Amino acid sequence: MPARFISAHCTITWHGVDNDTPPGHSVAIGTDALGAAYLWLFKGNQPTDDAFVGSISVPARASELPAAYGRGGGFAGAVTDYATTLARLADRATNEE
């Protein structure tokens, strides 16, 4: 399953804004239909399919690295810093509009 946000298939456990969230965006934490954990980025303050910008996988094991994915589910790079990666996803989505 690609790393996309489809509200009918995802469970959000938290949604809001934190210190790593790019201006004009919000984030949500939850699981997809297969139970994989993600941090999702949305443009604006609503976690909707249309507002989805990208995601960061949350590893199940400490030995795994988180990875970033763009709006369509394509790989967007490894994650070393959440704030930088979220900003990169927001910028990438803005440039694709």
N, C-alpha and C positions, 0 to 999 in steps of 0.2 A: 504494500500500500504506500503510495507516495506521501510525503510529509506535507500534506495540505490540511487546511481547516475546513471541514464540512460540518456545520453545526448539528445536523441530524445524526452524525456519527461520533461526536465528541462530547466529553463530559468536562465541564469547567469547574474547578474547585476554588479558584480565586481569580478575580479580575480587578484591575485598577492601574494605578501609576506608582512607580517607585523611582529611586534616584537614577536608575539605568535607562528609564524610558525616554525615547526621543520626544522633543516637544511636539504637541499635536497628535500624539499617539497614546495607546494604552496597551497593556499586556495582560495575558491570561495564562494560567497554569492549569493543566489538566491532562486527560488521556484521550487517545484516539480509540477507534473501534476495536483495535487489537490489544488495548491496554498499555501501549507505549506512551511514556510521559513526554510532554512538550511544553515549551514556553512559546506562546503565540503572540505575534505583534499585529496590532490593528491600527489603522488610521482613524483618528477620532476616539470617541469614548464608548463605543458600542462594539461588542465582540460578535460581529455578523460576518457572513460569508463574503459579502461585497467589500467590507472594510479590511479583510485579511491582507496582510502585507508579507509575512514570512514567519518562519518558526525556527526554534532551536530545540534539538532533541535533548532530553534529559537522560543521561546514561543510567542503566540499571545497575552497573557495576563500577567500582572506583577505577578499574583499569581501562575503562572506555572513555573516549573523548566525546564531548558534545559536538554536534555538527549543525550548521545553519542551512536552511532551505528557503528558496524564494517562493513567491506566490503560487507558481505552478507546481511546486514540489521538487524542482530541480535543485541539486546540490549547490550551495553557495559558499562553501568553505568550512574549515575547521574553526572552532571557537576557542579562543584563548582568553578573551575578555568580553563579558556579556554586553557592557555598555557600548563598546566599539562595534561589536557585531550587530546589535540592534540598530545603531545609527547607520551602519552600512546597509542593512536590509531596508531601512526607511528611505535612504538616499537612492538605492537601486530601484525601489518601487516608484519613487517620484520621477526618476529619469525614464522609466518605461511608460509613463502616462502620456 
